[in-house]
């Protein structure tokens, strides 16, 4: 079984399913498994894993068992997936003695967060069993479908993807290479100067020769300093530019992904990936280049040491190799701890983000202490992980340092004996000491490089999923064709169904048949949770329906470019976002060059022009993050102005005036009435005043269309629409 790490906090379910598949010889892309498991920000349920397993070709059986019951069948159904600590999934690999001398069997767990772990009955029970003494297990048995299916394999981006970013900086990199090569050659001269200083200058008491050697050393040292200055400057310039380019590419790639990708990610996940890009940039621009030339320096001094004494070279090489192997031994354990630290850092950032953004609600509901304690809990876990990393690093570095000291002592002892016996001059001894010191530094650099390489691989594996995700846009998509007042105009939904979390989850929309006429206003009403907002998201192609189809003017929505579709849509969502920018840029988001006439007209229609004009800087007034400093009504009016400014053919309003007072709402409706003429408008609202003048009103009930008609027609029916608005109309029963 191959251990598959979870990249993010919510990836444990798909990772476990991938490990089970690898046990039976199939390597499957984690992105593909996420999609099949219907992962969300809350993670994945056992039901989602069960459904995904069946799609892959497994026969599944879930059971609630006690420890003894699991032992009784442990030879029949391995591996299986266990629900762990009530918030995690692991794979039970086997139950056996870990080695020949072990007296008791242990449970071997493949944990996507912690790696392979052997647990005794007590520790296993503590994590698996619930308060009732039972635990949940999902058993999987491969069928012919699984064996015969070729699944999408993990795609890997190599370091070549990042190396391509260096092509535009060839000259500076060549300059750095030349400087570092020159520095290595200068360093090679120093041991010979030291030898000549002792053996020819001091031994023969030649003051002029000593002065010549000292002047040469000072000149060379000055040269090394100058080289270091230019090298560091060049690396900073190249590194910064490459870092900006790498992160820009990452952000553009991320923003090109469909909305469902973001549904399963937390803020901390994306922040960590930005750091991953930085880590790879540092590895390529600093660690790799420095290590490369450190190895050149090492090779040069290796040859010089061989020239002086082969025996000393063998002593040095054998003990250096031992120190490198010692350090390498700890890398696997460090890798597991690094994964754990990544997950907890993500939790930490997410908790901080919640505290900073939810401070008002926290104060209103006396929630401060709870959230602070939650943050402290994360810090405690981070502290324990960092403590383990420190302990591991101390053991590794202590052993490495001890071996190096033994090496230096043995070399010093051996060279001292050679000097005493007359087989070596004092100048050669000092030169060898200098060489050993210069060779130790590249070895340290190599150890750091190996660790940095491990970090870069971890980062690369996490960035892998973003780079290999299919973009939202495809070349096969066509532009949206606007209506030409023909016979097949408008938006049509035929048997449209949608679920958020897989086949066994509740239908949010169920077999919707609906026609939205072109150039008319359609209002959608219904109780909370009836599917109104979801329907709008399908029309905007944030998601694709799982059944049926949607067409714009007889053009299948699945063949339309999402970007082209949204370019022709003015949208106000319930959770519309206000950017930390000027008012004019918050309204004219779609244009680089702002049309000020359209800008003022949009503000006038949204009835916010007088407020903007009253501000000292007017449209150039800077708004705080997420619209801080603005009332809910002012935010909504800016969002309405943003939608109007686009001058689109389609308008979608989801509770766009819910935060407005009656007077402002009436003014905006009156202004929009003329603006809506000739446009296809979809309005979601609860207030009667917002929807009663619509050309068509659609009533949704539990994900289905229950009524369609005008306000007067639906009131006359005294059905679901009548029930929704009777209190507002005071119609009575």
C-alpha positions in Angstrom: 0.0 0.0 0.0 1.3 3.4 -0.9 0.9 6.2 1.7 -1.1 9.1 0.2 -0.8 12.3 2.1 -3.7 14.7 2.5 -2.7 18.0 1.0 -5.4 19.9 2.9 -7.3 19.5 6.2 -10.4 18.0 4.5 -8.6 15.6 2.2 -8.4 12.6 4.5 -11.4 10.7 2.9 -10.2 10.8 -0.7 -6.6 10.1 0.5 -7.8 6.9 2.3 -9.8 5.7 -0.7 -6.7 6.3 -2.9 -4.6 4.2 -0.4 -7.1 1.3 -0.6 -7.0 1.5 -4.4 -3.2 1.5 -4.3 -3.3 -1.7 -2.2 -5.0 -3.4 -5.1 -2.6 -2.0 -7.7 -4.4 1.1 -8.9 -2.9 4.6 -8.7 -5.7 7.2 -8.9 -5.5 11.0 -9.1 -6.4 12.6 -5.7 -8.3 15.3 -7.6 -10.4 12.6 -9.3 -11.2 11.0 -5.9 -12.1 14.4 -4.4 -14.6 14.9 -7.2 -16.1 11.4 -6.7 -16.4 11.9 -2.9 -18.1 15.3 -3.2 -15.8 17.0 -0.8 -16.8 20.3 0.7 -15.3 22.8 3.2 -16.7 20.5 5.9 -14.8 17.5 4.5 -16.4 14.3 3.3 -18.9 11.9 4.9 -18.6 8.2 5.1 -21.6 8.1 2.8 -19.6 10.1 0.2 -16.6 7.7 0.5 -19.0 4.8 0.1 -20.6 6.3 -3.1 -17.2 7.0 -4.5 -16.0 3.5 -3.8 -18.9 2.0 -5.7 -18.2 4.2 -8.7 -14.6 3.0 -8.7 -15.8 -0.6 -8.7 -15.7 -1.7 -5.1 -18.4 -3.7 -3.3 -18.8 -1.9 0.0 -20.1 -2.8 3.4 -20.2 -0.4 6.3 -20.6 -1.6 9.9 -20.6 -0.5 13.5 -18.4 -2.9 15.4 -16.7 -3.4 18.7 -13.0 -4.1 19.0 -13.4 -7.9 19.4 -15.8 -8.1 16.5 -13.2 -6.4 14.3 -10.6 -8.8 15.5 -12.8 -11.7 14.6 -13.0 -10.6 11.0 -9.6 -9.1 10.7 -8.3 -11.8 8.3 -11.2 -11.3 5.8 -11.5 -7.6 4.9 -8.2 -5.8 4.7 -7.7 -3.0 4.2 -10.7 -1.0 5.4 -11.5 2.6 6.2 -12.2 3.7 9.8 -13.8 6.8 11.1 -11.2 8.2 13.5 -11.5 10.5 16.5 -15.0 11.6 15.2 -13.4 14.0 12.7 -11.0 12.0 10.5 -10.5 8.9 8.3 -7.7 6.4 8.3 -7.0 3.1 6.6 -6.6 0.0 8.7 -3.9 -1.8 6.9 -3.5 -5.0 9.0 -3.5 -6.5 12.5 -0.3 -8.4 13.1 2.9 -8.6 15.1 5.1 -5.7 13.9 8.2 -7.9 14.1 9.2 -11.5 15.0 10.2 -10.7 18.6 6.9 -8.9 19.3 4.6 -10.7 21.7 1.3 -9.0 20.8 -0.3 -8.0 17.6 -0.7 -4.3 16.8 -3.0 -2.4 14.5 -1.1 -0.8 11.6 -2.9 2.4 10.6 -2.2 4.3 7.4 -3.1 7.9 8.4 -3.0 10.4 5.6 -2.0 13.1 8.1 0.6 11.2 10.2 1.8 8.3 8.0 2.0 4.6 9.0 1.5 4.1 12.7 1.4 0.9 14.9 -1.0 1.0 17.8 -1.8 -1.3 20.6 -5.4 -2.1 21.5 -5.7 0.7 24.1 -4.6 3.5 21.8 -6.5 2.1 18.8 -9.7 1.8 20.8 -9.3 5.4 22.1 -9.3 6.8 18.6 -11.7 4.5 16.9 -14.4 3.6 19.4 -17.1 6.0 20.4 -18.8 6.4 23.8 -21.0 3.4 23.1 -17.9 1.2 22.7 -18.5 0.8 18.9 -16.6 2.1 15.9 -17.5 2.6 12.3 -15.7 0.8 9.5 -16.1 0.7 5.7 -15.0 -2.6 4.1 -14.2 -2.6 0.4 -13.9 -5.5 -2.0 -12.7 -4.9 -5.6 -15.0 -6.1 -8.4 -14.3 -6.7 -12.1 -15.2 -3.1 -12.9 -12.4 -1.9 -10.6 -9.9 -4.4 -12.1 -10.7 -3.6 -15.7 -11.0 0.2 -15.4 -8.1 2.5 -16.3 -8.4 5.4 -13.9 -7.0 8.9 -14.2 -3.5 8.7 -12.7 -1.9 11.5 -10.7 -0.2 14.0 -12.9 3.0 15.5 -11.6 4.6 18.8 -12.4 8.3 18.6 -12.2 10.8 21.3 -11.2 11.1 22.0 -15.0 7.8 23.9 -14.7 9.6 26.3 -12.3 12.9 26.3 -14.1 11.1 27.7 -17.1 10.6 30.9 -15.2 14.4 31.4 -15.1 14.8 31.6 -18.9 14.2 35.4 -19.0 17.0 35.9 -16.4 19.7 33.9 -18.2 22.3 36.8 -18.3 22.0 37.5 -14.6 22.2 33.8 -13.7 25.3 33.3 -16.0 26.8 36.4 -14.2 26.1 34.7 -10.8 27.6 31.4 -12.0 30.8 33.2 -13.2 31.1 35.0 -9.9 30.7 31.9 -7.9 33.1 29.9 -10.0 35.7 32.7 -9.7 35.1 32.7 -5.9 35.8 28.9 -5.8 39.0 29.3 -7.7 40.2 32.1 -5.3 39.4 29.9 -2.3 41.5 27.1 -3.9 44.6 29.4 -3.7 44.4 30.1 0.1 45.7 26.7 1.4 48.8 27.0 -0.8 49.4 30.6 0.4 49.1 29.4 4.0 51.6 26.6 3.3 54.1 29.0 1.6 53.6 31.6 4.4 54.7 29.0 7.1 57.3 26.9 5.1 58.9 29.6 3.1 58.2 32.8 4.8 58.3 32.1 8.5 60.7 29.1 8.4 63.2 31.0 6.3 62.5 34.3 8.1 61.9 36.0 4.8 60.0 39.2 5.8 59.5 40.3 2.1 58.0 37.0 1.2 55.7 37.1 4.3 54.6 40.6 3.2 54.0 39.4 -0.3 51.8 36.5 0.9 49.9 38.7 3.3 49.2 41.3 0.6 48.0 38.5 -1.7 45.7 37.1 0.9 44.2 40.5 1.7 43.7 41.2 -2.1 42.0 37.8 -2.5 39.8 38.3 0.5 38.8 41.6 -0.8 37.9 40.0 -4.1 35.8 37.3 -2.4 33.9 40.1 -0.5 33.2 42.0 -3.7 32.1 38.8 -5.4 29.7 38.0 -2.5 28.2 41.5 -2.7 27.5 41.2 -6.4 26.3 37.6 -6.0 23.8 38.4 -3.3 22.5 41.5 -5.1 22.0 39.5 -8.3 20.3 36.6 -6.5 18.0 39.1 -4.7 16.9 40.7 -8.0 16.4 37.4 -9.8 14.7 35.7 -6.8 12.3 38.6 -6.3 11.3 38.8 -9.9 10.9 35.0 -10.3 8.9 34.9 -7.0 6.5 37.5 -8.3 6.1 35.7 -11.6 5.5 32.3 -10.0 2.9 33.6 -7.5 1.2 35.6 -10.3 1.0 32.4 -12.4 -0.4 30.5 -9.4 -3.0 33.2 -8.7 -4.1 33.3 -12.3 -4.3 29.5 -12.5 -6.3 29.4 -9.3 -8.7 32.1 -10.4 -9.2 30.2 -13.7 -10.6 27.2 -11.7 -14.3 26.5 -11.3 -16.1 27.6 -8.2 -16.5 24.0 -6.9 -12.7 23.9 -6.4 -13.0 26.7 -3.8 -15.9 25.0 -2.0 -13.6 22.4 -0.5 -10.8 24.8 0.5 -10.2 27.0 3.5 -8.5 30.4 3.5 -5.4 28.8 5.2 -5.1 26.3 2.4 -4.5 29.0 -0.2 -2.2 31.0 2.1 -0.1 27.9 2.6 0.2 27.4 -1.1 1.5 30.9 -1.5 4.2 30.0 1.0 4.8 26.8 -1.0 5.6 28.9 -4.1 8.0 31.0 -2.0 9.6 27.9 -0.7 10.2 26.5 -4.2 11.5 29.9 -5.4 14.0 30.0 -2.5 15.0 26.4 -3.2 15.7 27.2 -6.9 17.3 30.6 -6.6 19.2 30.2 -3.3 19.7 26.7 -2.2 20.3 25.0 -5.5 22.8 27.5 -6.9 24.6 27.8 -3.6 24.8 24.0 -3.2 25.9 23.6 -6.8 28.9 25.8 -6.3 29.5 24.5 -2.8 29.9 21.1 -4.4 32.4 22.6 -6.9 34.3 24.1 -4.0 34.2 20.7 -2.3 35.5 19.0 -5.4 38.3 21.5 -5.8 39.4 21.1 -2.2 38.9 17.3 -2.4 41.5 17.3 -5.2 43.8 19.5 -3.3 43.5 17.3 -0.2 44.2 14.2 -2.3 47.3 16.0 -3.6 48.5 16.5 0.0 47.7 13.1 1.6 45.4 10.2 0.4 45.1 8.7 3.9 43.7 11.9 5.4 41.3 12.1 2.5 40.1 8.6 3.2 39.6 9.4 6.9 37.7 12.6 6.0 35.6 11.0 3.3 34.5 7.9 5.4 33.4 10.0 8.4 31.8 12.7 6.2 29.8 9.9 4.5 28.7 8.6 7.9 27.6 12.1 9.0 25.5 12.5 5.8 23.9 9.1 6.2 23.1 10.0 9.8 21.3 13.1 8.8 19.5 11.4 5.9 18.1 8.8 8.4 16.0 11.4 10.1 14.5 12.9 6.9 11.5 10.5 6.7 10.5 11.3 10.3 10.9 15.0 9.6 8.7 14.7 6.5 5.8 13.4 8.6 6.2 16.2 11.1 6.3 18.7 8.2 3.0 17.5 6.9 1.4 17.8 10.4 2.8 21.3 10.8 1.4 22.3 7.4 -2.1 21.2 8.5 -2.0 22.9 11.8 -0.6 26.1 10.3 -3.6 26.1 8.0 -5.9 25.6 11.0 -4.1 28.5 12.8 -4.5 30.9 9.9 -8.2 29.9 9.5 -8.8 30.5 13.2 -7.1 33.9 13.1 -9.1 34.8 10.0 -12.4 33.9 11.7 -11.5 35.9 14.9 -10.6 39.0 12.9 -13.6 38.9 10.6 -16.1 37.8 13.3 -15.1 40.2 16.0 -18.5 42.0 16.0 -20.5 38.7 16.4 -18.0 37.5 19.0 -18.6 40.7 21.1 -22.3 40.5 20.7 -22.6 36.9 21.8 -19.8 36.7 24.4 -17.9 34.3 22.1 -14.4 35.8 22.6 -13.2 33.4 25.3 -14.3 30.3 23.3 -12.6 31.4 20.1 -9.4 32.4 21.9 -9.4 29.0 23.6 -9.9 27.4 20.2 -6.8 29.3 18.9 -4.8 28.3 22.0 -5.7 24.7 21.3 -4.3 25.0 17.8 -1.2 26.7 19.3 -0.8 23.8 21.7 -0.9 21.3 18.9 1.6 23.5 16.9 3.8 23.7 19.9 3.9 19.9 20.4 4.7 19.4 16.7 7.4 22.1 16.8 8.8 20.5 20.0 9.0 17.1 18.2 10.7 18.8 15.2 13.2 20.5 17.6 13.9 17.3 19.4 14.4 15.5 16.1 16.6 18.3 14.8 18.7 18.3 18.0 19.3 14.6 17.7 20.2 14.9 14.1 22.5 18.0 14.5 24.1 16.6 17.7 25.0 13.4 16.0 26.2 15.2 12.9 28.3 17.6 14.9 29.8 14.8 17.0 30.8 12.9 13.9 32.4 16.0 12.5 34.3 16.7 15.6 35.6 13.2 15.7 36.6 13.6 12.1 38.5 16.8 12.8 40.2 15.4 15.9 41.3 12.3 14.0 42.7 14.4 11.1 44.5 16.7 13.5 45.9 13.8 15.5 47.2 12.1 12.4 48.7 15.2 10.8 50.3 16.1 14.2 52.0 12.7 14.2 53.2 13.2 10.6 54.7 16.6 11.6 56.4 15.1 14.7 57.8 12.3 12.6 59.1 14.7 9.9 56.8 13.4 7.2 54.8 16.7 6.9 55.7 20.3 7.3 53.9 22.7 9.7 52.7 24.7 6.7 51.1 21.6 5.1 49.4 20.8 8.5 47.9 24.3 8.6 46.9 24.1 5.0 45.1 20.8 5.6 43.3 22.3 8.6 42.2 25.1 6.3 41.0 22.7 3.6 39.1 20.6 6.1 37.4 23.7 7.4 36.5 24.8 3.8 35.2 21.3 3.0 33.0 21.1 6.1 30.9 24.1 4.9 29.8 22.4 1.6 28.8 19.3 3.6 26.7 21.4 5.9 25.2 23.1 2.8 24.5 19.6 1.3 22.6 18.6 4.4 20.5 21.8 4.2 20.0 21.2 0.5 18.6 17.7 1.2 16.2 19.2 3.8 15.3 22.0 1.4 14.8 19.5 -1.4 12.4 17.6 0.9 10.5 20.8 1.7 10.3 21.6 -2.0 9.0 18.2 -2.8 6.3 18.6 -0.2 5.4 22.0 -1.6 5.5 20.7 -5.2 3.1 17.9 -4.3 0.6 20.4 -2.9 0.9 22.7 -5.8 0.4 19.7 -8.1 -3.3 19.6 -7.5 -3.8 23.3 -8.5 -1.7 23.0 -11.6 -3.4 19.8 -12.8 -7.0 20.9 -12.1 -9.0 21.4 -15.3 -9.6 25.1 -15.9 -13.1 26.5 -16.1 -12.6 27.7 -19.6 -12.0 25.3 -22.6 -11.2 26.0 -26.2 -14.3 24.0 -27.3 -16.6 26.5 -25.6 -18.3 29.2 -27.8 -19.4 32.7 -27.1 -22.8 33.4 -25.8 -25.2 34.4 -28.6 -27.6 37.1 -27.5 -31.2 36.9 -28.6 -32.4 38.5 -31.8 -36.1 38.5 -31.0 -36.5 35.1 -32.7 -38.9 32.4 -31.8 -36.5 30.4 -29.6 -35.3 33.2 -27.3 -35.0 33.1 -23.6 -33.6 30.7 -21.0 -35.0 27.2 -20.8 -34.5 24.6 -18.0 -35.6 21.1 -18.8 -35.7 18.4 -16.0 -32.9 20.2 -14.2 -31.8 18.6 -10.9 -28.9 19.3 -8.6 -27.3 18.0 -5.4 -24.4 19.4 -3.5 -23.0 16.3 -1.9 -23.6 13.2 -4.1 -26.3 10.8 -5.2 -27.7 10.0 -1.7 -27.8 13.6 -0.5 -31.0 15.6 -0.7 -32.0 17.2 -4.0 -31.7 20.9 -3.8 -33.4 21.2 -7.2 -35.5 18.3 -8.5 -36.7 18.0 -12.2 -37.1 21.7 -12.7 -38.9 22.7 -16.0 -38.9 26.4 -16.5 -39.0 29.0 -19.2 -37.5 32.5 -18.6 -38.7 34.7 -21.4 -36.3 37.1 -23.1 -36.7 40.7 -22.4 -39.0 40.1 -19.4 -38.7 40.2 -15.6 -39.0 36.9 -13.9 -39.3 36.8 -10.1 -38.4 33.6 -8.1 -40.0 33.3 -4.7 -40.1 30.5 -2.1 -39.3 29.7 1.5 -35.7 29.7 2.7 -33.9 26.6 1.5 -36.3 26.0 -1.5 -33.4 26.2 -4.0 -33.7 29.8 -5.3 -30.1 30.8 -4.9 -28.9 27.5 -6.2 -31.0 27.9 -9.3 -29.4 31.3 -10.0 -25.9 29.8 -9.6 -26.8 27.1 -12.2 -27.9 29.9 -14.5 -24.6 31.6 -14.0 -22.8 28.3 -14.5 -21.1 28.4 -11.1 -22.1 24.7 -11.0 -23.3 22.3 -13.7 -26.6 20.5 -13.1 -26.4 16.7 -12.5 -29.5 16.1 -14.6 -31.4 17.8 -17.4 -30.0 20.8 -19.3 -30.2 24.6 -19.5 -30.1 26.6 -22.7 -29.7 30.3 -23.5 -31.6 31.0 -26.8 -31.3 27.3 -27.8 -27.6 27.3 -27.0 -26.7 24.6 -24.4 -25.1 26.2 -21.4 -22.5 23.5 -21.3 -21.2 24.7 -24.6 -21.0 28.3 -23.6 -17.9 29.9 -22.2 -18.5 30.8 -18.6 -16.6 34.0 -19.0 -18.6 35.0 -22.0 -21.8 34.2 -20.2 -20.9 36.2 -17.1 -19.7 39.1 -19.3 -23.3 39.6 -20.4 -24.7 39.3 -16.8 -25.1 41.9 -14.1 -25.4 40.1 -10.8 -26.1 41.1 -7.2 -25.7 38.1 -4.8 -26.7 37.9 -1.2 -23.1 37.8 -0.1 -21.7 40.3 -2.7 -18.2 41.4 -2.0 -16.9 45.0 -1.6 -13.3 45.4 -2.4 -10.8 47.5 -0.5 -10.5 50.1 -3.2 -12.2 53.4 -4.4 -15.9 53.6 -4.8 -15.5 54.1 -8.6 -13.4 51.0 -8.9 -15.9 49.0 -6.9 -18.6 50.0 -9.3 -16.6 49.9 -12.6 -14.9 46.6 -11.9 -15.1 45.3 -15.4 -13.3 48.2 -17.2 -9.7 49.3 -17.0 -10.7 52.7 -18.5 -13.7 53.9 -16.5 -16.6 55.5 -18.4 -17.5 58.3 -16.0 -20.8 59.0 -17.7 -21.9 55.4 -17.2 -20.5 55.4 -13.7 -22.6 58.4 -12.6 -25.7 57.0 -14.3 -25.2 53.6 -12.5 -24.8 55.4 -9.2 -28.0 57.4 -9.9 -30.0 54.3 -10.7 -28.8 52.7 -7.5 -29.8 55.9 -5.6 -26.3 56.3 -4.1 -25.1 59.3 -6.2 -26.1 61.8 -3.5 -24.2 59.9 -0.8 -21.1 59.7 -3.0 -21.2 63.4 -3.9 -21.4 64.3 -0.2 -18.1 62.6 0.4 -14.9 64.8 0.4 -13.3 62.7 -2.3 -16.4 61.6 -4.0 -16.0 58.6 -6.3 -12.3 58.5 -5.3 -13.1 57.7 -1.7 -11.3 54.6 -0.5 -13.5 51.9 1.0 -12.2 49.7 3.8 -11.8 45.9 3.6 -15.1 44.1 2.8 -16.9 47.5 2.8 -16.1 48.4 6.4 -17.5 51.8 7.2 -20.5 51.3 4.9 -24.0 50.3 6.1 -25.7 47.2 4.7 -27.9 49.3 2.5 -25.0 51.3 1.1 -23.1 48.1 0.2 -26.2 46.8 -1.6 -26.6 50.0 -3.5 -22.9 49.9 -4.6 -23.5 46.3 -5.7 -26.6 47.3 -7.7 -24.6 50.1 -9.3 -21.9 47.6 -10.2 -24.4 45.4 -12.0 -26.0 48.3 -13.8 -22.6 49.8 -14.9 -21.9 46.6 -16.9 -25.0 47.5 -19.1 -25.7 43.7 -19.5 -28.4 41.9 -21.3 -29.1 39.6 -18.3 -29.7 40.8 -14.8 -29.7 38.5 -11.7 -30.7 39.9 -8.3 -30.6 37.7 -5.2 -32.2 39.6 -2.3 -30.5 42.7 -3.8 -32.6 45.2 -1.7 -33.1 43.2 1.5 -31.1 45.7 3.6 -32.8 48.8 2.3 -35.5 50.9 3.9 -38.8 51.1 2.1 -38.1 54.6 0.7 -34.8 53.8 -0.8 -36.1 50.5 -2.1 -39.0 52.2 -3.9 -36.7 54.8 -5.5 -34.3 52.1 -6.8 -37.2 49.9 -8.1 -38.6 52.9 -10.0 -35.2 53.7 -11.4 -34.6 50.0 -12.4 -38.1 49.7 -14.0 -36.9 51.7 -17.0 -33.4 50.2 -17.0 -34.9 46.7 -17.2 -36.7 47.3 -20.4 -35.5 45.0 -23.2 -33.3 43.0 -20.7 -33.9 39.5 -19.3 -34.1 39.9 -15.5 -34.3 37.3 -12.8 -35.1 38.5 -9.3 -35.0 36.5 -6.1 -36.8 38.2 -3.2 -39.2 37.7 -0.3 -40.8 41.2 -0.2 -44.0 41.5 -2.2 -43.1 45.0 -3.3 -40.0 43.7 -5.1 -41.7 41.0 -7.1 -45.4 41.9 -7.6 -44.7 43.9 -10.8 -42.7 41.1 -12.5 -44.0 39.7 -15.8 -43.7 36.2 -14.4 -43.5 34.9 -10.9 -42.1 31.4 -10.2 -42.8 29.7 -6.9 -40.2 27.1 -5.7 -41.1 24.6 -3.0 -38.7 22.0 -1.7 -36.6 22.2 -4.9 -39.6 22.0 -7.3 -41.6 24.5 -9.3 -45.0 24.6 -7.7 -46.6 27.6 -9.4 -45.9 30.0 -12.3 -47.9 33.1 -13.3 -48.4 36.8 -12.7 -49.1 38.3 -9.3 -52.8 38.6 -9.9 -53.0 35.0 -11.3 -51.2 33.5 -8.4 -53.1 35.4 -5.8 -56.3 34.3 -7.4 -55.2 30.6 -7.2 -54.7 31.0 -3.4 -51.9 28.4 -3.5 -48.3 28.5 -2.3 -47.7 32.1 -3.5 -50.8 33.3 -1.8 -49.6 31.6 1.5 -46.2 33.4 1.1 -47.6 36.9 0.7 -51.0 36.9 2.4 -49.6 38.5 5.6 -48.0 41.3 3.6 -51.2 41.8 1.5 -53.5 41.3 4.5 -55.7 39.2 2.3 -56.9 36.8 4.9 -57.7 33.2 4.3 
